[in-house]
Structures are given as C-alpha cells and as structure tokens.
Amino acid sequence: MTDERQRIVRVAGARRAKLTPVEGTTSEPHAREDPSAPPPAERGPNDERMLREVPPHY
C-alpha cells in the first residue's frame, strides 16, 4: 500500500465519514455543459417534442 490512497476519517456526531483529499484534486464540482439541445443539423424528427415534454412529477 502507498501513501497516495485516500483514508477514511470518522467525524464525531456525523452519520457519514469523510475521505482525505487526493493530491491534484479539488472539492468543487465539475461544470457541466448545457445538454439542452443539439445543433439543428443534428436533430431528429421527434427531438422538438421530447424537449418540450416534462415528466409528470415536475
């Protein structure tokens, strides 16, 4: 085993443990690209309708 591995750290009073940070990483989430719609040239025949629809639980 090497020292580069993450370690589990127990946090008093918390339900979950934490992991130690890894060198070269940050705790900030990755920025996602806008997956809303492809360019018009790549759209299929049903894409417009599917993009307008919203699941019933919304």
Beta strands, then each sheet from edge to edge (+ up, - down):
strand 1: 8-9
strand 2: 18-19
sheet 1: 1+ 2-
end
